[in-house]
Amino acid sequence: MAGSLEFIKSATGSSVSSLSVTDCFSDKYDVYKIYIEGTTNSGEFWGDLNFIDSGGVDTTSNYDQATLHTRADSTFNRYSATSITKFERFGLYGLEGGSTVFQCYNPFDSSSFTFFTMQNSTVDTTPSNVGKGAKSIGVHTVAEQITGIQIAGGTYAQVDVKVYGVK
């Protein structure tokens, strides 16, 4: 069936500042859907994401992105950057948690750039339980084989990552 998901791998962490999911991309799929749910112990933070290649976590200036931050009680905020060392602000996490859906295109194809789309939502509990979200697009500007991801950005009280291949 077109568009169905096949579970590949998951990872979970408690009280961690980063979590890697390795060897989750292969030549079996061109598109991957990644679900990330996380909570913090205090406050909120924007999560960051790096790809993992044959050399490890790629922290070189190979990332471009554009993000629209939304908030129920104020105007939207745009963020964009080129030649950065990670996908910044890819998901917002707080005391009440946050959920991110990340779609990744052609990560294992060494002759193509890797593209992504992302959507995130959370509730800002301070001061007035306001809904927040973000929507991003981006590209890893090196044609190389990507095998996994690492998320970071702050300390997660709990974080769960599930990776699916899209048939």
Stockholm file with secondary structure:
# STOCKHOLM 1.0

chainA/1-167         MAGSLEFIKSATGSSVSSLSVTDCFSDKYDVYKIYIEGTTNSGEFWGDLNFIDSGGVDTTSNYDQATLHTRADSTFNRYSATSITKFERFGLYGLEGGSTVFQCYNPFDSSSFTFFTMQNSTVDTTPSNVGKGAKSIGVHTVAEQITGIQIAGGTYAQVDVKVYGVK
#=GR chainA/1-167 SS CTTCEEEEEEEEEEEESCEEECSCCCTTCSEEEEEEEEEESSSCEEEEEEEEETTEECCSSCEEEEEEEEETTSCCEEEEEEEESSEEEEEEECTTCEEEEEEEESTTCTTSCEEEEEEEEEEECSSSCEEEEEEEEEEECSCCCCCEEEEESSCEEEEEEEEEEEC
#=GC SS_cons         CTTCEEEEEEEEEEEESCEEECSCCCTTCSEEEEEEEEEESSSCEEEEEEEEETTEECCSSCEEEEEEEEETTSCCEEEEEEEESSEEEEEEECTTCEEEEEEEESTTCTTSCEEEEEEEEEEECSSSCEEEEEEEEEEECSCCCCCEEEEESSCEEEEEEEEEEEC
//
